[in-house]
């Protein structure tokens, strides 16, 4: 809810997926500046959302979930998170054009 304080937690899968994307951009595409910018943009976007994480539309899921997923668009990527009590739990980092919906 708006105005409440939330804590932030990251699942290991999010860290792995972000690291993989950053590595791909920095090493395969040979663009470390873009990789660093992605990290900065992801961090800023998550921090901004922390003030009101449930005030956005949830993402439909094929699975029955106790806690709905929400998304944050960051360039060609999506940050997927859930809100559990007063915790914004960042779970996934996916390439937006991919078939990511089948994974949630």
Secondary structure, DSSP 4 states (H G I P E B T S, - for coil): -TT---EEEE-HHHHHHHHHHHHIIIIIS--HHHHHHHHHHHHHHHHHHTTSTTSSPEEP-SS--SS-EEEEEETTEEEEEEEETTEEEEEEEEETTS-GGGG-
